[in-house]
Amino acid sequence: MKPRRAPLIGLSPRLMRNLPPPYGLQGKTLQYLEQSVAHWVMTAGAIAVMIPTVDRHGEVDEDDIAIDDYVLALDGLILQGGADIDPVAYGEAPHALLQATDPQRDRFELALLRAFVDAGKPVLGICRGMQLINVAFGGSLHQDLVATGTTAAAHASGRYDEHSHALTIAPGSWLAGLYPGAGPHAVNSIHHQGVHRLGDGLCIDAWSEDGVTECIRATGPGFVVGVQWHPEFHDARFPELMSGAPLLSAFLDAARLRRDPSSQGP
């Protein structure tokens, strides 16, 4: 019997521009994966690859390689965390506390996300990635959770991935099926923005104790899920945090099933 190919999972890159001289790439743009997210995917036996951006204003544009070429070659998409989404993408003016944005990355990832959804291939959004899913489905964001009065509790601190809070999972929800039991559940918290108006065709599966949305999911066919925390950072250092393994397994199972409908498990 021919061995099954490991799922090939695309991860959209973070972008870093105007690199300082010590990087040896002065004046260039860096596209990169944060190591933890790539290794997290690889721990489950999948192959992680970065999807370099294409941009109509760049040297490689959509006439050279189309978004659909990526979708055809890959079994699933993971959207990394990173910069704030430009509020122009959801029809708002910038708030004074809006942090750095990258409209080029927004355009590319929104096109990538929509193409994977249209093809029925699974999408998992992490932190910014969850917010991007909400925007792609017609939703909007709180540009700063505290400044807009959404919560008095900061969802980010100088402790970075050591900052955490409790998580409430909606009873009977899809996420509750992955994490059975009453909890308590805890996740890290590394964001200052959050879901405001929920996108069309999405539901909320979890929230923080102050009511901030922490997990959204498309209610239609296919796998489109976003989580506000970083499951790739839930490692051996933090045994009290909710394991990322069930979420990753569900995503990869959806990727295998989409590629081979007769597939069952790894």
C-alpha positions in Angstrom: 0.0 0.0 0.0 1.3 3.4 -0.9 2.1 5.4 2.3 -0.1 8.5 2.9 1.6 11.8 2.3 1.9 14.0 5.3 -0.4 17.1 5.2 1.3 20.0 3.6 0.4 23.1 5.6 1.0 26.7 4.4 1.8 29.4 6.9 1.4 33.0 5.9 4.6 35.0 6.7 5.2 37.9 9.0 7.0 40.8 7.4 9.8 43.0 8.7 10.9 46.0 6.7 13.8 48.5 7.1 16.1 46.0 8.8 18.9 47.4 10.9 22.5 46.9 9.6 23.3 44.1 12.0 20.9 41.8 10.0 23.1 42.1 6.9 20.0 42.9 4.8 19.9 46.7 5.0 17.0 48.2 3.0 15.5 44.8 2.4 12.2 43.1 3.5 12.3 40.0 5.6 9.5 37.4 5.4 9.6 34.9 8.2 7.9 32.2 10.3 8.2 32.4 14.1 9.8 29.1 15.1 7.2 27.9 17.6 4.3 27.9 15.1 6.3 25.9 12.5 7.5 23.4 15.1 4.0 23.1 16.6 2.6 22.0 13.2 5.5 19.6 12.7 5.0 17.9 16.1 1.8 16.4 14.6 3.5 14.9 11.6 2.6 17.6 9.1 4.9 19.5 6.8 5.1 23.2 7.5 6.0 25.6 4.6 6.0 29.4 4.5 3.9 31.0 1.7 5.8 34.0 0.4 3.7 37.0 -0.4 2.8 38.0 -3.9 1.9 41.7 -4.5 0.9 43.5 -7.7 3.5 46.2 -6.9 6.3 43.8 -6.2 8.9 41.9 -8.3 6.7 38.8 -8.1 3.1 39.6 -8.8 -0.1 37.8 -9.3 0.6 37.4 -13.0 3.6 35.2 -12.2 2.0 33.0 -9.5 -1.7 33.2 -8.6 -3.1 32.7 -5.1 -5.0 29.7 -6.5 -1.6 28.1 -7.2 -0.9 28.1 -3.5 -4.4 26.7 -2.7 -3.9 23.9 -5.2 -0.6 22.9 -3.8 -1.4 23.0 -0.1 -3.7 21.1 2.2 -4.5 23.8 4.7 -3.7 27.4 5.8 -2.5 28.8 9.1 -2.6 32.5 9.6 0.1 33.7 12.1 -0.1 36.5 14.6 1.5 39.9 14.1 0.7 43.5 13.2 -2.7 45.2 13.7 -5.0 45.0 10.7 -5.4 48.3 8.9 -9.0 49.5 9.8 -9.5 50.5 6.2 -10.1 46.8 5.6 -13.3 47.0 7.7 -14.3 50.5 6.8 -13.1 52.5 9.8 -10.7 55.4 10.4 -7.6 54.7 12.5 -7.9 55.0 16.3 -5.2 57.0 18.2 -4.0 53.7 19.9 -3.8 51.7 16.7 -0.3 50.1 16.5 1.8 49.3 13.4 -0.1 48.0 10.4 0.9 46.4 7.1 -1.7 46.9 4.4 0.3 44.8 1.9 0.2 41.9 4.3 -3.5 42.5 4.9 -4.3 42.4 1.2 -2.3 39.2 0.6 -3.7 37.3 3.6 -7.3 38.3 2.9 -7.0 37.1 -0.7 -5.3 33.9 0.5 -7.9 33.2 3.2 -10.8 33.8 0.8 -9.3 31.5 -1.8 -8.8 28.6 0.7 -12.3 29.1 2.0 -13.7 29.1 -1.5 -11.8 25.8 -2.2 -13.1 24.2 0.9 -9.7 23.8 2.4 -9.2 24.2 6.2 -8.1 27.5 7.7 -6.8 28.2 11.2 -6.3 31.7 12.4 -4.1 32.6 15.4 -4.5 35.9 17.2 -4.3 38.4 14.3 -5.3 35.5 12.1 -8.6 35.1 14.0 -9.2 38.9 13.6 -8.5 38.6 9.9 -11.1 35.8 9.6 -13.6 38.1 11.2 -12.8 40.9 8.9 -12.9 38.6 5.8 -16.4 37.6 6.8 -17.6 41.2 7.0 -16.9 41.9 10.7 -15.0 44.6 12.5 -12.5 45.0 15.3 -12.1 47.0 18.5 -8.9 48.9 17.7 -7.9 48.9 21.3 -9.9 46.9 23.9 -9.3 49.1 26.9 -9.5 52.5 25.1 -12.9 51.6 23.6 -14.3 50.6 27.0 -14.7 46.9 26.0 -12.8 45.8 29.0 -10.8 47.3 31.9 -8.4 44.3 31.8 -5.3 44.5 29.6 -5.0 41.5 27.3 -1.3 42.0 26.7 1.6 42.9 29.0 5.4 43.1 29.0 5.3 39.4 30.1 4.3 38.5 26.6 3.5 34.8 26.4 3.6 34.5 30.2 0.5 36.7 30.4 -2.7 34.6 30.6 -6.4 34.5 31.6 -9.3 32.1 32.1 -11.3 30.9 29.1 -15.0 30.1 29.0 -16.0 27.6 26.3 -19.6 27.7 25.2 -21.3 24.5 26.4 -22.2 22.1 23.5 -20.0 24.0 21.0 -17.6 22.5 18.6 -14.7 23.7 20.8 -16.3 22.1 23.8 -16.2 18.8 21.9 -12.4 19.2 21.6 -12.0 20.1 25.3 -14.6 18.1 27.3 -15.0 18.8 30.9 -15.9 21.8 33.0 -12.4 23.3 33.0 -11.1 25.6 34.3 -9.3 26.4 31.1 -6.6 29.0 30.7 -4.8 30.5 27.7 -2.1 33.1 27.0 -3.1 36.6 26.0 -1.0 38.7 23.7 -3.3 41.2 22.0 -4.8 44.6 22.4 -7.5 44.4 19.7 -10.4 42.0 19.5 -13.6 41.1 17.6 -16.3 43.9 17.7 -19.0 43.2 15.1 -19.0 39.5 14.4 -18.7 38.5 10.7 -21.5 37.0 8.8 -21.8 33.2 9.1 -19.5 33.1 12.1 -20.3 32.0 15.7 -18.4 32.4 19.0 -17.2 29.3 20.8 -15.3 30.8 23.6 -14.6 34.1 25.4 -12.5 35.5 28.3 -13.9 36.2 31.7 -14.5 39.9 30.7 -16.5 38.9 27.7 -13.8 39.4 24.9 -14.3 36.9 22.1 -11.6 34.2 22.1 -12.7 31.7 19.5 -14.8 32.1 16.3 -15.9 29.5 13.8 -17.6 29.5 10.4 -21.0 27.7 10.7 -21.0 26.6 7.0 -19.3 23.6 5.5 -15.5 23.2 5.9 -13.1 24.1 8.7 -12.6 27.8 9.3 -11.6 28.5 13.0 -9.9 31.4 14.7 -8.5 31.5 18.2 -7.3 34.7 19.9 -4.6 32.9 21.9 -1.3 31.4 20.7 -1.6 27.6 21.1 1.9 27.2 19.6 3.2 28.9 22.8 1.3 26.4 25.1 4.4 24.3 25.7 6.0 22.4 28.6 6.8 25.7 30.3 3.1 26.3 31.0 1.4 23.0 32.0 -1.5 25.0 33.4 -2.5 26.3 29.9 -4.9 24.5 27.6 -3.1 22.1 25.3 -3.0 23.1 21.7 -2.9 19.4 20.5 -6.7 18.8 20.2 -7.1 22.0 18.1 -4.1 21.1 15.8 -5.4 17.5 15.4 -8.8 18.7 14.4 -7.3 21.1 11.8 -5.0 18.4 10.3 -7.8 15.8 10.3 -9.8 18.3 8.2 -6.9 18.8 5.9 -6.5 15.0 5.4 -10.2 14.5 4.9 -10.4 17.3 2.3 -7.5 15.7 0.4 -8.8 12.2 0.7 -12.4 11.8 1.7 -11.7 8.1 2.7 -9.0 9.2 5.1 -9.6 8.5 8.8 -7.1 9.8 11.3 -3.3 10.2 10.9 
